[in-house]
Amino acid sequence: MKSEYQIENDVNYLLETSNISEEEFCTKAGLSRRTLHYAYGGKCTIDSLEKVYSAIYNLGIRLNLAKTEIYLEQKLETETILFHGSKGEIEKLSATGARDNCDFGTGFYCSEFYSSALAFIENYKASSVYLFSGDLHGLSSVTIPPSLEWMIIVCYHRGMIKEYDGHPYLKSCLEMIKGKDLIIAPIADNRMFQIMRDFGEGNITDQQAIHALSASSLGNQYVFKSEEALSRLKLLERLYASEPERQDSIAKAMDRKSLIDTKLKMAKREFRNEGKFIDEVFA
């Protein structure tokens, strides 16, 4: 599973497209040419990695996004391109790698958008995004839209509705994902999770919550629950997430939070008399 960054290719792309010399790039990056060439050969510290990719980003080259677009353009019709943000190096893919209190329990979580994977590691230094492709046809899977069932399943796994454990409706929701190789459902980040908590605590109705959550642009998450599903994934590349790129992601997250908060206020007003509170759902 080990994957090296494509430092030499990435720097050479920059030099060819930006019309600067290697010496000029080293000056902008704060690196010696010897250190850069060591990095080309795989002898690279985290500090050197950060300097290389921060310099590329600060020169206006959105290298990671461009690469993802190229992969998407070149993929086969049967292939799906997915992204996984990681705080460190992934040694081996595992269907039991995530915590029990993630949205759908244990599993290997990927997103359909590069930006969404980046958003989950934006506060961590020396983090990266792994790109995968895979033919997912034939797997036992379920696709869950933004819905009451989606919120119930996420609230359950995040430990927010323990008092309803064993309820027939909860059981029917969990039955949707039981034994599946792959679960496809909307991503819930921290702000969305807070709205779900408001629903789980009985502060807003299901309709108010769902309309507020629809303001997110994070897309779907793909949760690989079995080794058979994981065996379909092929690693394409590992992309380094530099400090300036992560800071830009944080700024965009603030805009998204503001949008979701505004949508929630509007939803509370527009759907004041619609939907059910959590105790009514489990009446």
N, C-alpha and C positions, 0 to 999 in steps of 0.2 A: 504493500500500500504506500510505502514511502515515495514521496514525490519531491523532486528538487525544483526550485524556481528557475525559470528560463531567463536568467539575468542577462547573459550575453546577447541573446536574441532580442530581448526587450530594449537594451541600451542601443544596439545597432539599429533597431527600428527608429528609435528617437533621433539618432545621429543622421540617418538618411532622410527623415521627414522634416527635421527642424533646421537642417543646414548649419549645425554647429560641430565643432571638432570634439574628439574624445577628451582632449585636454581642457577645453572650455566646459564640457559637462562635468569633469572631475572638479573643476574650480567651483561650479555652482553647487555640486553635491557635497563639497568639503571632504573629498577623498583624494588620495594619491592614485596615480595610474597603476602603480604596483598593487595597491589594495584592491582596485577594481578588477585587475586581471586575476588576482587570487580568487575573487568572488566568481569570476567566470569559470574557474576550475573547481568550484564547490567549496572553497575555503572561505567561508563568509560568516561574519558575526552578525548578530541582530542589529547592532549599531550601523554596520555597513549596509545591510538590507534596507534599513529605514532611510538612510541617506540617499541611496540609489532611487528608491521608489518615491520618496518625498520630492526629490528633485524632478523626476519625470512628471509627477502630478503638478508641481508648481510651475512647470514650463507649459502647462495647458494641455498636456496629453492625457486624455482619459483612457489609458491603456486597458484597464480591466474591463470597462464597459465595451470598448471596441472589440476586444477579444470575444466577449460573450455574444455580441451581435454576429460576429463571423461564425462562431460555432452554431448559432441558431440558423443562420442562412445555409450552412453546409450540411445540416443534419438530414438524415433520411426521413422519409415520411413516417416510418414506424418507430422512430426514435423520439424520446423525450429528453430534453436538457434540464438538469436540475442543479441546485446550488446548496452548499452546506457551509455555514460559517463556523469556524473553529478557533478557540483561543490558543490551541497548540497544534502539534502534529498528530495526525490520525495514524496510528500504527495498523489498525485493523478495523474493518467495518463490523458492527455488531447490532443485532436486532434487540439486544437488551442493554444497550449503552445509555439510554436516557433514563432520567429519574421517573419513579412511579407517578409523581405529581405533575408531570408534563401533560399537555392537553389531552393526549390519548394514551397515557401511560408509557411504558418502556417502548423503545423502538429507535430507528435511525431516522432523524427528521431532516428533510430537505425542503427547499422552497422553489417556486417556479420562477422567481425573479432574483437577479443578482442583488438588487438594492435591498431586498428583504433579508437575504442572508447577511449582508453587510450590516444591516441595522441591529442584528443580534450580537455583533462583536464590536460595535463602534466604541465601546468603553474599554476595550482591552488592547494593550500594546502587543506588538509582534503577532497579531492575529492574521488569519487568512481565510479565503473563500475557496472551497474545493468545487470544481466543476465535474459533473458526471453526465453521462448519456446512458440510455438504456431502453430496450424494447420491453415494455411493461404489459404487452398483450398476453392474455391467457392467465394472468394472476387472479386470484380471488380478491376482489377489491370492492370498495364502496366509496361513492362520492357524495359528500354531505354538503348541501348548500347552506348559506346563512339562514338559520332557522331555530325554532325552539329546541328541536332535538339536538342540534349542534351545541347550543348553550348548555343544555342539561348535561351532555356528555363531558364537556370541558369543565363545567362547575363540579361535577362528580370527581373527576380525576385530580382536580386542584383542591379537593377537600372542603368544598364550600357548602355542600348539601348533605352532610353525613346523617342528618336527622331523617332523611327520606330513604335511607338505605333499605333495600328490600321491597320498596314500593313497586307495584306492577308497572306503572308508567316508566319509572327509572329502569326497570329490568328490560322493558321493550326498547328503550333507547339504546341501552348497552348491547342488546342483542344484534343491533345493526352492525356493530363492529366486531362481534365475537368471531374468532377464528379466521379473520381476514388477513391476507398477506400484505395488503396495502390499503391505507386509508387516505383519501384526498378530501381536504376540508379547508375552510378559511383559516388564515393565520390570526392568532390573537396575541398582540403584544401587550406590554404592561398597562397602557392606557385602556385598551379594549378589555383587559382582564378586570380593571377597576369597574368598568360598566357592568360586566358580568357579575362582579361582587355585589354591586348595587341591586341587580336583579335577584341574586341569591339571598340577599338580606331583606328582600321585600320592599325596597325603596322605589322601584320602577317596575312597569309591566314588561312582559315579553316583547310586545310590539314597540314600546319606546326603546328598549335595549337594541332590538334588531335594526331599527331604523338608524339609531346612532352608530352602531357598529358598521353599517354599510358605507360610512364615510372613509373607511380605511382603504388604502391602495396597496396593501401588502400582498394581495393575491392568495393563492392556495399553498398549503403545506402538504407534502407527500410523506406519509409516515410508513416506513418499511418495518413490518411487524414479524417477518419470518426470514430465515436464512435463504429460502428459495427466492424471495423478493430481492434480497440484497445481492444475490448472485447475478442478477440482471444488470447491475450497475457497473459501468466501466469508467475509470478515472480518466478525465481528459487533461486536467491541468490544475495546479495549485497557484492561486493568485495572492500576492502579498497585499495586505490592507495598510497603506501608509497613514501616518498621523493626519495629514491634511485631508485625505479622502474620508477618514473616519469622522473628522470634525465637520465636514460638509454633510455627512450623513446625520450627525446629531442635530445640525441646524434644520435639516429637512424634517426630522422627527418632531421638532418643536412646532413646525408649521402643521404637521399632521395632527398633533395633539390638540392644537388650537381648533382645527377643523372639526375633529371628533367632539370636542367640548361644545362647540357651537351647535353642531348637529344634535347633540343630546338635549340641549336647552330647547331647541326647536321641536324635537320629538316629544318632549314632555308636554309642550303646549298643544301641538297638533294632534297628538294621540292620547290626550288626557283621559278620555273615556273608552279607550280601546285596549284590547288585550287582557291578559290575566297576570296577577301577581303570583309569586312562587307558591304561596299556600293554596291559591285557587287551582294552580296546575296540578298539585298533588292532593287535591281535596278527595 
